[in-house]
C-alpha cells in the first residue's frame, strides 16, 4: 500500500496525476523575482510540482493569471474585526489571507483564560490557519481596571498547544526596562521561543535593553527612521495598515528588496466595512506597488519573510514541498484574488460549511452601574487643562493644554476648538470607577458616541458634547451587552450590539458590515470628521501608547507612565 508520502513523491515526479493542477498560468518566484510560466501541481495539503507540465485529477485553467503564496497577517486582534474567528475566516480568506497570527488579548482582558480557550477552539476549526500568540499583558498596565489577570502561571498551560506560536506583543516596555517582576517572569518563561514586541518610539539604550529580553518582532513603527533603527538592531518590522493605524505610507521608504527579508505586513485592527471597501493585506500590496515599491519586496513581506519571522517554515513560497496556501491573481499590480487555496483546498462556500461551530462565550460581561449626566462633570480649575489630541490615522495622541471655558463651577467643552468631553467607565463589575477628561479632534458638534471596545481593558469609553447624551449612550451599552452606540438629543440614532465579551457580534460579517455603514452615517451626522471614529475612540483608553490617554482611573501621562493628579 502506497503511503501518503510516497504518493506525494510520485505526484511530484509525474508518475501519477496530482490531485489538482493549476494550468496555463505563471507563478511569482520570490527567490529570484522571476515570473515563471508553469503548471502548479498540488497533492493533498502541499505543492508537489512547479516549473513543468503536470496532469491532475482536477485541472483548473488559470491562463493569464499569476500564482503567489498565500498572505500572512502577522499581527491582529480578530476581536477588533467585531466578528467571531469563524466569521473572520469567511470574510478575509477570500482576499488571499491564508494565515493570521492573532493575539486574543482583547477577549483575554475581559474573560481571561476562557477567552484564550475560545480562540484556540475556533482556530482548530477555521479553514484559514489561525495561529495564536499568548496575551502577555493582561491587564496591560497597573493604570487601568481589566476584567481579568493573567500571570505566567495561567499562560503556561497553553504554551504547547498546536496553534500557539509564542508570547504576544509585550506592551509594558517600561516594565521590561525597569525589570518589573511580573514582566520578568513572563519573559523568562518564553526565552528561546517567539516573543512579539510593542515599543512605540523606543530608541537608544532603552531599546537595546528591551531587545536584550529576546523580543524579535514589532508593529508599532510610525516613521522610517524608527523602523530602520529597530531593523539595524535585529528586529523584524511588521508594517501596519489597519482601520485606525495607517503606517504604510510613512514606511514605504523601507520596503525595498534589500530590507524585505526583515519586513512583514499586518493589520492589527481592521473592521468588515473597511475590508469590503478596500480589502485586507491585498489593499496594502497594491497600495505599496502604486507608490513605487517593487513587487518582489512587498510580496516577500506578505509571505515568505513573514513566515520566517514567526517560525512557520512550511509556507511562503510557490515551490515543491511547501504548504499549498496559494492565491491566483489577475495581476501582481492589482492584487485581486480570483481563486484561493488553503492547505490545498480551494476556498468555497461549501468548504466553509464543513467547519464545526464553537459556542459563543461572555454574553453577560457588561456590568457597569447606570449613570446620569451629573457623573460627567469636571470641576473648574485654575490655569490650563490637559486635553488628549487625536491625530487622524494614528493611535498615538498628543498631550495638549488649553484654558477651557467655565460654566458655573465646572469646566465646559470648547466647540470652537473642537474640544469635547471623554469618559471611561469601569464595566467589569470590579470597582465602579469613572474618570472624565477632554479630547480634541473628533469634530462632534452635538450628541455622543460610546463603546465597550476600549483597548486594552475594554471598559466603556464615551465622547460627547452633551452630558445627557453621554449618559444615554453609556447606559444603552449595558442594555445591549456591549457594542457601539450613537446618541443625538436623547435618541439612539445608531448602534451595533457586540454581546460576545462586549467585543464581537453574533451576526454574519455581512450584517456587521452593513450595520457599520449606518453607524458611521449616524456619527457623521453629529459632525464627526474622523474616517473611523469608533475605533479611534477605542484607542483613547490605551495607556501604553504615547502621549496622553484616559483610563477608568483617570488621565494618564504615558511618557511618565503615571496618572495626572
QUIQUI-V877393 format. One record per residue. N is the residue number from 1. RES is the residue in one small letter. OMEGA is omega in whole degrees, 0 to 359 (* if undefined). Layout:
N|RES|OMEGA ; N|RES|OMEGA
This chain:
1|x|182 ; 2|x|178 ; 3|x|178 ; 4|x|181 ; 5|x|179 ; 6|x|179 ; 7|x|178 ; 8|x|178 ; 9|x|180 ; 10|x|178 ; 11|x|179 ; 12|x|178 ; 13|x|183 ; 14|x|179 ; 15|x|179 ; 16|x|179 ; 17|x|172 ; 18|x|179 ; 19|x|180 ; 20|x|173 ; 21|x|173 ; 22|x|191 ; 23|x|171 ; 24|x|182 ; 25|x|180 ; 26|x|171 ; 27|x|182 ; 28|x|180 ; 29|x|184 ; 30|x|173 ; 31|x|184 ; 32|x|184 ; 33|x|182 ; 34|x|168 ; 35|x|187 ; 36|x|176 ; 37|x|188 ; 38|x|165 ; 39|x|171 ; 40|x|184 ; 41|x|182 ; 42|x|173 ; 43|x|183 ; 44|x|183 ; 45|x|183 ; 46|x|174 ; 47|x|179 ; 48|x|182 ; 49|x|172 ; 50|x|176 ; 51|x|179 ; 52|x|180 ; 53|x|184 ; 54|x|173 ; 55|x|182 ; 56|x|171 ; 57|x|172 ; 58|x|179 ; 59|x|183 ; 60|x|180 ; 61|x|177 ; 62|x|181 ; 63|x|180 ; 64|x|182 ; 65|x|181 ; 66|x|179 ; 67|x|176 ; 68|x|175 ; 69|x|176 ; 70|x|184 ; 71|x|181 ; 72|x|173 ; 73|x|191 ; 74|x|176 ; 75|x|175 ; 76|x|173 ; 77|x|184 ; 78|x|179 ; 79|x|183 ; 80|x|170 ; 81|x|176 ; 82|x|179 ; 83|x|180 ; 84|x|176 ; 85|x|178 ; 86|x|180 ; 87|x|174 ; 88|x|177 ; 89|x|183 ; 90|x|182 ; 91|x|194 ; 92|x|183 ; 93|x|178 ; 94|x|176 ; 95|x|176 ; 96|x|178 ; 97|x|185 ; 98|x|176 ; 99|x|176 ; 100|x|179 ; 101|x|188 ; 102|x|171 ; 103|x|182 ; 104|x|186 ; 105|x|174 ; 106|x|180 ; 107|x|178 ; 108|x|178 ; 109|x|179 ; 110|x|190 ; 111|x|179 ; 112|x|185 ; 113|x|178 ; 114|x|178 ; 115|x|177 ; 116|x|179 ; 117|x|177 ; 118|x|180 ; 119|x|179 ; 120|x|177 ; 121|x|179 ; 122|x|182 ; 123|x|178 ; 124|x|183 ; 125|x|186 ; 126|x|177 ; 127|x|171 ; 128|x|176 ; 129|x|177 ; 130|x|175 ; 131|x|187 ; 132|x|168 ; 133|x|183 ; 134|x|187 ; 135|x|189 ; 136|x|188 ; 137|x|176 ; 138|x|356 ; 139|x|182 ; 140|x|180 ; 141|x|175 ; 142|x|187 ; 143|x|183 ; 144|x|179 ; 145|x|177 ; 146|x|178 ; 147|x|184 ; 148|x|177 ; 149|x|182 ; 150|x|172 ; 151|x|186 ; 152|x|182 ; 153|x|180 ; 154|x|178 ; 155|x|187 ; 156|x|179 ; 157|x|181 ; 158|x|193 ; 159|x|186 ; 160|x|174 ; 161|x|184 ; 162|x|180 ; 163|x|183 ; 164|x|178 ; 165|x|184 ; 166|x|182 ; 167|x|186 ; 168|x|187 ; 169|x|181 ; 170|x|189 ; 171|x|183 ; 172|x|182 ; 173|x|172 ; 174|x|178 ; 175|x|177 ; 176|x|184 ; 177|x|183 ; 178|x|171 ; 179|x|175 ; 180|x|185 ; 181|x|179 ; 182|x|177 ; 183|x|183 ; 184|x|180 ; 185|x|180 ; 186|x|180 ; 187|x|180 ; 188|x|182 ; 189|x|183 ; 190|x|175 ; 191|x|183 ; 192|x|175 ; 193|x|181 ; 194|x|174 ; 195|x|181 ; 196|x|185 ; 197|x|179 ; 198|x|186 ; 199|x|182 ; 200|x|175 ; 201|x|180 ; 202|x|183 ; 203|x|175 ; 204|x|183 ; 205|x|176 ; 206|x|176 ; 207|x|178 ; 208|x|179 ; 209|x|178 ; 210|x|181 ; 211|x|178 ; 212|x|178 ; 213|x|178 ; 214|x|180 ; 215|x|193 ; 216|x|184 ; 217|x|178 ; 218|x|184 ; 219|x|188 ; 220|x|179 ; 221|x|180 ; 222|x|175 ; 223|x|178 ; 224|x|180 ; 225|x|178 ; 226|x|182 ; 227|x|182 ; 228|x|178 ; 229|x|182 ; 230|x|176 ; 231|x|180 ; 232|x|181 ; 233|x|170 ; 234|x|179 ; 235|x|171 ; 236|x|187 ; 237|x|177 ; 238|x|182 ; 239|x|189 ; 240|x|171 ; 241|x|181 ; 242|x|178 ; 243|x|178 ; 244|x|183 ; 245|x|184 ; 246|x|186 ; 247|x|186 ; 248|x|184 ; 249|x|181 ; 250|x|184 ; 251|x|177 ; 252|x|182 ; 253|x|181 ; 254|x|182 ; 255|x|183 ; 256|x|178 ; 257|x|181 ; 258|x|185 ; 259|x|186 ; 260|x|176 ; 261|x|183 ; 262|x|182 ; 263|x|171 ; 264|x|181 ; 265|x|175 ; 266|x|178 ; 267|x|181 ; 268|x|180 ; 269|x|180 ; 270|x|185 ; 271|x|185 ; 272|x|179 ; 273|x|177 ; 274|x|178 ; 275|x|180 ; 276|x|184 ; 277|x|188 ; 278|x|186 ; 279|x|183 ; 280|x|176 ; 281|x|176 ; 282|x|177 ; 283|x|178 ; 284|x|184 ; 285|x|183 ; 286|x|177 ; 287|x|180 ; 288|x|181 ; 289|x|178 ; 290|x|179 ; 291|x|176 ; 292|x|179 ; 293|x|177 ; 294|x|180 ; 295|x|181 ; 296|x|182 ; 297|x|186 ; 298|x|178 ; 299|x|172 ; 300|x|181 ; 301|x|183 ; 302|x|186 ; 303|x|190 ; 304|x|180 ; 305|x|177 ; 306|x|181 ; 307|x|182 ; 308|x|181 ; 309|x|184 ; 310|x|174 ; 311|x|178 ; 312|x|192 ; 313|x|184 ; 314|x|187 ; 315|x|175 ; 316|x|177 ; 317|x|168 ; 318|x|186 ; 319|x|181 ; 320|x|179 ; 321|x|181 ; 322|x|180 ; 323|x|184 ; 324|x|167 ; 325|x|190 ; 326|x|176 ; 327|x|177 ; 328|x|186 ; 329|x|172 ; 330|x|174 ; 331|x|178 ; 332|x|185 ; 333|x|183 ; 334|x|177 ; 335|x|176 ; 336|x|182 ; 337|x|177 ; 338|x|181 ; 339|x|181 ; 340|x|175 ; 341|x|177 ; 342|x|184 ; 343|x|176 ; 344|x|181 ; 345|x|177 ; 346|x|185 ; 347|x|179 ; 348|x|175 ; 349|x|180 ; 350|x|179 ; 351|x|179 ; 352|x|182 ; 353|x|180 ; 354|x|183 ; 355|x|174 ; 356|x|180 ; 357|x|174 ; 358|x|185 ; 359|x|179 ; 360|x|180 ; 361|x|174 ; 362|x|185 ; 363|x|178 ; 364|x|188 ; 365|x|182 ; 366|x|187 ; 367|x|180 ; 368|x|178 ; 369|x|178 ; 370|x|181 ; 371|x|176 ; 372|x|187 ; 373|x|184 ; 374|x|179 ; 375|x|184 ; 376|x|179 ; 377|x|177 ; 378|x|183 ; 379|x|177 ; 380|x|181 ; 381|x|177 ; 382|x|173 ; 383|x|186 ; 384|x|178 ; 385|x|176 ; 386|x|181 ; 387|x|176 ; 388|x|179 ; 389|x|180 ; 390|x|175 ; 391|x|183 ; 392|x|177 ; 393|x|179 ; 394|x|174 ; 395|x|169 ; 396|x|177 ; 397|x|180 ; 398|x|174 ; 399|x|181 ; 400|x|180 ; 401|x|182 ; 402|x|169 ; 403|x|187 ; 404|x|179 ; 405|x|180 ; 406|x|175 ; 407|x|185 ; 408|x|179 ; 409|x|182 ; 410|x|173 ; 411|x|186 ; 412|x|176 ; 413|x|180 ; 414|x|185 ; 415|x|179 ; 416|x|178 ; 417|x|177 ; 418|x|179 ; 419|x|181 ; 420|x|181 ; 421|x|173 ; 422|x|179 ; 423|x|173 ; 424|x|184 ; 425|x|179 ; 426|x|186 ; 427|x|182 ; 428|x|181 ; 429|x|184 ; 430|x|188 ; 431|x|179 ; 432|x|180 ; 433|x|177 ; 434|x|180 ; 435|x|181 ; 436|x|177 ; 437|x|181 ; 438|x|182 ; 439|x|180 ; 440|x|173 ; 441|x|180 ; 442|x|179 ; 443|x|183 ; 444|x|176 ; 445|x|180 ; 446|x|172 ; 447|x|183 ; 448|x|175 ; 449|x|181 ; 450|x|184 ; 451|x|168 ; 452|x|172 ; 453|x|183 ; 454|x|187 ; 455|x|356 ; 456|x|184 ; 457|x|173 ; 458|x|166 ; 459|x|178 ; 460|x|175 ; 461|x|183 ; 462|x|173 ; 463|x|180 ; 464|x|177 ; 465|x|182 ; 466|x|178 ; 467|x|178 ; 468|x|179 ; 469|x|177 ; 470|x|178 ; 471|x|179 ; 472|x|181 ; 473|x|181 ; 474|x|180 ; 475|x|179 ; 476|x|178 ; 477|x|176 ; 478|x|181 ; 479|x|181 ; 480|x|180 ; 481|x|171 ; 482|x|179 ; 483|x|175 ; 484|x|180 ; 485|x|173 ; 486|x|180 ; 487|x|176 ; 488|x|180 ; 489|x|176 ; 490|x|183 ; 491|x|175 ; 492|x|182 ; 493|x|177 ; 494|x|177 ; 495|x|170 ; 496|x|180 ; 497|x|178 ; 498|x|190 ; 499|x|177 ; 500|x|181 ; 501|x|185 ; 502|x|187 ; 503|x|189 ; 504|x|181 ; 505|x|171 ; 506|x|186 ; 507|x|171 ; 508|x|184 ; 509|x|179 ; 510|x|179 ; 511|x|178 ; 512|x|179 ; 513|x|183 ; 514|x|179 ; 515|x|178 ; 516|x|178 ; 517|x|179 ; 518|x|180 ; 519|x|177 ; 520|x|180 ; 521|x|179 ; 522|x|178 ; 523|x|180 ; 524|x|178 ; 525|x|176 ; 526|x|182 ; 527|x|182 ; 528|x|182 ; 529|x|179 ; 530|x|180 ; 531|x|181 ; 532|x|187 ; 533|x|186 ; 534|x|178 ; 535|x|174 ; 536|x|174 ; 537|x|184 ; 538|x|181 ; 539|x|179 ; 540|x|180 ; 541|x|186 ; 542|x|189 ; 543|x|173 ; 544|x|178 ; 545|x|181 ; 546|x|6 ; 547|x|179 ; 548|x|179 ; 549|x|178 ; 550|x|174 ; 551|x|178 ; 552|x|180 ; 553|x|179 ; 554|x|177 ; 555|x|186 ; 556|x|170 ; 557|x|186 ; 558|x|180 ; 559|x|177 ; 560|x|182 ; 561|x|184 ; 562|x|175 ; 563|x|176 ; 564|x|183 ; 565|x|*
